[in-house]
Amino acid sequence: QAEEELKAACARQAGQLRETGRRERLLRAELRRAGEQLESFKTQVMKVCSPAAAGTTGKSITEKQVIEKIRQLSDENQQSHEREKCLQEELSSRLAKEKEVSANLEVFKNSLQELQ
């Protein structure tokens, strides 16, 4: 009976080992696919951000390159927003001055007509 129990335990362990091996192969395949997807994503990002940098050199694009390019684009975007804000303020100021000049011109016209 002890021999039967030992055989059954060995069979269970063998089954568990086969299952563990199967899971390991699945995980390795998923990891490989995830790596390929990451490389594809990085290449797509770099093509959008900087077509010249994502040329057909055959070199793998690093995460650092992608992050640096995104950071650069973010900085450029921030600068653009700041410039836009300054231009909006300048435009508002000029419009206010224009309204003031127009109002003064109206007063001047009215005064001139009264004098005539």
TIKOL-644415 format. One record per residue (C-alpha): x, y, z. Coordinates in steps of 0.02 Angstrom, whole numbers, plus 50000, padded with zeros to 5 digits. Example, Ala and Ser with C-alpha at 12.3 -4.5 7.8 and 13.67 -1.06 7.14 Angstrom:
% residues 2
506154977550390;506844994750357;
END
This chain:
% residues 116
500005000050000;501445011850040;502165008149868;500495012549787;500405028849885;502205032949835;501805029449652;500255040449662;501255054449745;502595053049611;501255053549476;500485069149555;502185077549565;502575072849385;500905080449334;501275096149433;502995097349351;502225095549178;500945109149222;502315120449289;503325117649130;501805121549023;501475137649121;503295142649106;503245140348917;501655150648907;502405164349014;503985164648908;502935166048750;501915180248826;503505188948881;504215187448705;502605194548630;502595208748757;504395212948712;503965213048527;502465224148561;503545236148662;504825237348522;503435240348397;502665253748509;504345262348535;504645262448347;502915269448314;503165283148445;504845287748371;504135288048195;502795300148252;503975310548359;505515310448250;505435301348082;507305303848055;507735295448221;506665280348180;507495277448012;507865260547941;509535258648029;508955242148102;509455247848276;508285245048421;507605261048496;507885262148682;506625267448812;507805281648857;507725288348678;505835287548677;505695295948847;506935309448798;505995313048636;504325313948727;505115325348858;505805336448719;504105337348635;503285341148801;504515355448832;504205362248657;502335361148687;502505370448852;503545384148769;502265385448631;500855387448758;501835400848850;502165410148687;500325408748641;499845415948811;501045430648787;500355433948614;498565433248680;499005445848815;499845457048688;498345455848572;497155460048714;498215475048761;498255481248581;496375478948563;496085488848722;497205502748657;496315502348490;494635504048577;495305518648678;495975527148521;494315524248432;493365531648578;494525546748582;494325548648394;492435548748414;492555562148548;493705572048437;492525570448287;491045575748393;492015590648461;492555595648286;490765594748223;490175605448367;491495618348328;490975619248147;
END
